[in-house]
Amino acid sequence: MNVSLKIKSVQLPGILLSGSIFIFVLMAMSALLLYSPHVDLTQIWADPYYRHITQFSFYQALLSTLLSVVFAIPISHALFRRQFWGKALLLKLFTTTLVLPVLVAVFGLLAIYGNSGLFASLFSYFDSKLPFSIFGLNGILLAHVFFNLPFACRLFLQALSAIPEKQHQLASQLGMKHWYKFRYVEWPYIAGQLPHIAGLIFMLCFTSFATVMALGGGPKSTTIELAIYQAIKFDFDLQTGALLALWQICLCATLAFFIQKISSPTQLKSSYNASINTYHHDSWYSKCWDFFWIIVVTILVIPPLLMVVLSGLNQQLLSVLTAPTFWLALKNSLLIATCAAISAVICAFFILLASRQWRLVGLNHRADKIEMLATVILVTPGLVISTGLFLLLRDIGHLSELAFYIVVAVNALMALPFVLKSLTVPMLQNAQKYERLCTSLGISGFNRFYWIEWKALKRPILQALCLSFVLSIGDLSAIALFGSHTFNTLPLYLFQLLGSYQMQSAAVVALVLLLLSVGVFIIIEQVFKETTTSLDRAEHD
Amino acid sequence: MINFSQVKYHYQQQNFEFDLQVEQGSLVAILGPSGAGKSTLLNLLAGFIAPMQGDIAINGNSVLSAAPHQRPISILFQDNNLFTHLTAYQNIGLGLHPGLKLDAQQKQLIQTMSEHVEVDKLLDRLPDQLSGGQQQRVALARCFVQKKPILLLDEPFSALDPVLRVAMLERVSALAKQQNVTVLMVTHHISDALAVASHFVFIDQGNASAVERIEQLTRSHPNQHLAQFMSAEVNK
């Protein structure tokens, strides 16, 4: 229908924005191409070192994914079936591990499994040495599982909670016991989500930067992402950096393509609605089985977080909190994260205004395309974009002056896919419900935004804002290239402290970062408890 | 006077053609089997979709270039008539100003109109705290504060029980007469049409070419399809 092909004025900003994001990324990529004029990716495969890091990137991602996903199945199943004290809190913590600043988690893991951590002191008490080292593949896997297993659990839990109550009743009426019920009722729901979840986690682990940077032990366990950084920052070998970045883009694009093919992504709900099921075929054996897995995951998730809090409260607390370096880093972090979060949400809002208009008239392909343009960052990891920008702007101006803006832009770009994902459905539903009503009442422009979108979507919008704030405040990959002694953020400061073995100061910084990340979400929750009851009520006289 | 002259529209392999006139002040029931194009007719008039050919005029002036809110029309949908995050009062107020900037006179009008439809005690409530009938009454109040000469009803009361449904229709009919509003209502129920309508249109496979007086709505109507439709509906 030619009527609906016309672009509405409300769609223009979104189309322009997503176009410019795409051009921005293209520019960064063309800078990479410029620096490696003879693009010969076979060169990478011919070099034994680069071949090794490519293989290692795949190897560690594969193992991390397997461990996270396989164990997430019995754990989520157990969590789904059982009610216990602290379950809500545990599930809340699950949501935080994915957005937790990587270095905070790494610090927590080091405090337990590290060379001078809890385990090491336990072993030394019995006059023996720690039988493993957290540096290298062990640590990378441990950290990746720490981040992704709870994430996978939450997604599986959502899948399981989609089982209609009637099917549970039917299963118990038919006398289907544990294994059969799992096999015929619950497994199909899990299996439906499996390719998507595994694909997502594989991608996250494949492009993981900060984890490998902090826990990778030398050339033996290095990923492509880290090799790019090392080539540029330490070897000043821009050409190799560019070549590796292009190699990374090729691999990521191929991976993303295959993951897209095998999976049908579903909506990420922000909450998991527990329905209390009654099981008539319970037994001691299955109780033990379930609680075994619940204990396993609790041991994985809680102690590192607890250690961050406990070790943060040390005698260095005062001296760190009075150091100007700390306050400067804190100020930069807050500024960057706030700017990046606001930019990401504004971009996402306009892009979704454009795409949902198309969805309303059934032009889903077109809507998908404009959203994909804006999520191109998923194929080009943040570090790759930073590398491109680094090369591009090196000749133009003083990097140190532009550094702030670049870091904000890259962080906003990295948060954008998550923001888009969390706002797509609420914004579309709002339009489906109210588009005709708004046009018939002539509610448009600012009135439409304030009375209809903002008033109805305050919660998802603020949650998206929080999410991107937390993602940005913990990010290390954008600041790693552009940071300096004068331009520092909390994660970079933490990394420097860890690197120089100032563990007590590092502990304080890790605690501050943890409080910042978790605090934002708590504040938002509290705000909503009040607004939903009072503010939305009538205010007329 | 509403005039559809040779209006053509095409959607999902179906052709629609409307050619009819509606007199000012009449209450027209739009009848026809599911998918015949009852809602399409309303959507064309409201301006949510544009015809491919032909013209739609109100009192002699073509409205095709006007946006939905610029047309002299208010509309009541089957559902989603109220913004669930806004109070009943705010929902009615949006009919007067799209940014809720209301003067004293308009506030008074909201009060009066909500008394008319008996929701004046419920103005502070959110739609979720209202029953289905109350929700549609609030939406109806908004339609009438808009003071537009034409009201379109797209089966807004179909979810209500039969007694309540007829009561609502009678209320609409009375208000419309009082304010000389022309009403076009889509309905599934012949009984509704017989109860309140002054005229009817039968949409037959996407075509409608005549508005007839309600007295002519009988099982012995010369149009075969209409006669069949009547028997089937009445027997239900």
Interface residues (C-beta under 8 A of the other chain):
Chain A: M1 V3 K433 Y434 R436 L437 T439 S440 L441 G442 I443 S444 F446 N447 R448 Y450 W451 I452 K455 A456 D536 R537 A538 H540
Chain B: Y11 A46 G47 F48 I49 A50 A67 P68 H69 Q70 I73 S74 I75 F77 N80 N81 F83 T84 H85 L86 T87 Y89 Q90 G93 L94 G95 P98 G99 L100 K107 L123 D124 L126
